[in-house]
Amino acid sequence: MDSSIPFSAAMFEAIGEPIAIGRPVSIEGEIVDVEIVWMSASLRELAIAANITSMRLSEVYPEMVDSGWLEELVIARATGRPSTRFRPRQLEGQVLEVIEITARWAGDWLVATVHNLSTRASSNADMIRAAAMVTEMMAANPVFARILLPNQTLEFSTRAWLEGRSGIAATFDEMVLEEERERVETWQATPVHEREPVLMFRAHHGNGQVRWYSVHAEVIAETGIEVQVVSDVDHYLRETRASERLARDLHGQLEVLTSALDASTDGFAIWRAQRNERGEIMTFMLEFMNTVGAAPTGLSPDLLVNRTIESVVGPEQSEGLKAAFALVIQRNEPQVRRVTVDSPAGWVGTFENRVAPIGHDCVVASFRLVP
């Protein structure tokens, strides 16, 4: 171990945990990277970690650094809270394992524990599936995720969520306003199949602000593991349950949300299923689309809303998307689908669609043009 480190290697080895120690690399007082100066023998034994001593985080996990991990570590240092990241490892599109990295500061030193979640408990495969679903499907969205395991609850947020809270991290319990706590706890204690699918509640938003949040729960059918996603605003569900007065208030909030989505580089749309008398899904009606999403058509979003997917995308070109949307509603879980289209409506190229269920018979889709 580096002689300048004020800790004993034997002490860390005795813990028996896969541990790495790093020190910040700073330029003019700003942390620009972290150099790994020591790793335990148990970490070397993991297939996920070769000898990474003297390497930097940007070399070991470049995609995590690019997604804002260093900024999270700076916030963790200022707040005294740990920073936890989940990193799925895939082979040919299949998630093989999910790595959990929890980093804490000890003075000027960063101490990180690394665990391969595929080696934990009997529900390992289920936990991997839950973690992968959240990290892969919602990484670009401002959401706070919770995975409720029998003996622990994993909580982590996307970078977009943290930025929306002005960099102020908080646990779920810390967010809930005291006057809302009993209602939230009652919802949490109610079995998933008996509770309202989405709970709206007021929460601390950071910097003294109070905002409406929503929490939506899904259960992995085969295992019963519950995954919860907390959102800053769940505008569509609020609209369906609001009174006329609240609906007017919601309209103003939707305008703000629309402006925010228009600043995104991804297309964003909400589609509602249209069923026949037998309950079969026949098509999808567009409820919302941001400006970026509508750009390929040459039309403004308001001219596309309330039109069917065949009209918006093209009769033949929409078949793949309709099948993907219907599958999301049927399974009540997110899907990723790539479709290649050449449509007279303006859609040309290969689009990656990330689709998730939202409310009754609705899906939300983010999409982008890919090579």
MOZI-V623587 format. One line per field, one symbol per residue. ss: DSSP state (a for helix, b for strand, c for the rest). psi: psi as a letter, one per 30 degrees, with the letter a starting at -180 (. if undefined). A space follows every 50 residues. Layout:
ss = ???
psi = ???
This chain:
ss = ccccccccaaaaaaacccbbbbbbbbbccbbbbbbbbbbcaaaaaccccc cccccbaaaacaaaaaccaaaaaaaaaaacccbbbbbbbbbccbbbbbbb bbbbbbccbbbbbbbbaaaccccaaaaaaaaaaaaaacccccbbbbbbcc ccbbbbbcaaaaaacccccccaaaabcaaaaaaaaaaaaccaaacccbbb bbbbbbccbbbbbbbbbbbccccccbbbbbbcccaaaaaaaccaaaaaaa aaaaaaaaaaaaccccbbbbbbbbbcccccbbbbbbbbbcaaaaaaaccc aaaccccbaaaaacccccaaaaaaaaaaaaacccbbbbbbbbcccccbbb bbbbbbbccccbbbbbbbbbc
psi = kkffkhlkeeeeefegljkkklkkjkjhfkkflkkjfkklefeffkffja jgkfllefeeieeeefggeeeeeeeeeefgllkkkkjkkljhfkjelkkk jkkkkibgkkkkkkkjffgkafgeeeeeeeeeeeeefgeglilkkkjjle glkkkllleeeeefghgjllleefekkeffeeeeeeeefkkefflkekkk lklkfkhglklklkkkkkkjeffgkkkkkklekieeeeefflleeeeeee eeeeeeeeeeefflfllklkkkkklafggkkeakkkekkleeefeffgll efffkgllfeeeekeeffeeeeeeeeeeeefhlllkkkkklikfffjkak kkkjkkkjajglkkkkllkl.
